[in-house]
């Protein structure tokens, strides 16, 4: 907090971490392929030691509970793994929580 010469208080609010975004390890995923979805965010330089927890959702349903890993892996993707994926990142206390963009992912049948 800064106090201006005229008694005006100015508050600077720094984000703890950026809004997360999800991405997949490859553009085209065939049935049976390994699939890894990553949830990326950046911590504020002043808070680099803060531990974050990640959770992944497919079509709004939890597919991997909160953990310290920012990746969700499927060793042999199936057609039913297709869907809309999001992730959520939070501090260990849950005091700061942010949800990612939606990743539309479709597993292709065997060719």
NORLIN-V944226 format. One record per helix or strand of 3 or more residues. SS is the DSSP state (H for helix, E for strand). FROM is the first residue (numbers start at 1). TO is the last residue. If there is no record, write none. Layout:
ss,from,to
SS,FROM,TO
SS,FROM,TO
This chain:
ss,from,to
E,21,24
E,35,40
H,45,47
E,52,58
E,61,67
E,71,74
H,79,81
E,83,91
E,97,99
E,103,105
